[in-house]
Amino acid sequence: MEIGPINSVGASAQLSNITPSANNDVPVRQMVAAVREINKAELMGQNRELNFTRDPQTRQPVIQILDQSTGDVIDQLPPESLLLLAQQLK
């Protein structure tokens, strides 16, 4: 599940991707709502957005700070190295 940007730049194209389905639990819905509010308020700064996804291999939640102009990942929690470690431990 990928949560796209919620701002004036990407709102119309990404809205269908950000609505959690009925089978998702409450914490995921709360995370989606929080990401929306943070991006709407531009709390990450100009040309930055918060992105919530799930790692496809481990299904762990991943939070990224993205540069809107380039799409580059500025920071990520958990780091990619921890996701790889979690995948190897499965």
N, C-alpha and C positions, 0 to 999 in steps of 0.2 A: 504494500500500500504506500503510495507516494503522495505526500501532501505538497501541492504546488504553491507557488507564491501567491500571496493575497495582498495585492496592491494595485495601484492604477495601471501599472505596466502589464501585469499578467492575469488580472482578475477574471476577465471574461473567458479566456481560453482555458483556465485551469479549474474553474469551479466544479466541474463534474468529477474531478479527481480528488477533491478535498472533503466530500461528504462521506462520513463513515457509514458503512452498511449497518443494518439492524443487528447483525450477529457480532459486532465489535463490542468490547466491554466499555464500561464507563470511563476508566482512565484514558483510553485512546481518544474518546470523544472530548474529554477535558483537555487533552494535549492539543487536539486540533483547534479547539476554541481559543486556547492560549496563544497558539502560533498565529491565528488570524488576528487577534487583538494586538499582538506585538508588531506584526507587519503593518497593520492599519495605522498604528501610532508611530511608526518609523523609529522604534526604540533601538533598533540595531544600527541606526545611522543612515545617512544618505547613501544610496546605491548599494545597500546591503539588505538582505532578507533572511529570515529564519525559515528553514525547511525541515519538515518532519517526515522521515521515511522508515521503512523496516528493511533491514539487511536481508536480501533474498536467500542467503544461505542459512543464517542463524535465526532469522525472524526476530532479531533483537531490534528495539527502537533505536533510531539514529537521528541525532539533531545536527544540522549543518548550518553554518553561516555562509551565505553565498554572496559573491559580488554580482550585482544585477547586470552590469554592463558586459561582463565577460562570461558569467556563469561559473566561474572558478570557485572551488570550495576554499574558503578562508580558514575555517576551523571546523572540527567535527568531534562530536562526543557520542559514543566512545570512539577513540582513534581506530583507524583501519587495522593497525597491528593487533589490537585487542579483539577485533572481530575475527581476524584470521586465527588467532589463538583459540577463541571459543569454537570456531568451526573445526579445528584440529582435535579439540578435546571431546567432540561429540562421538 
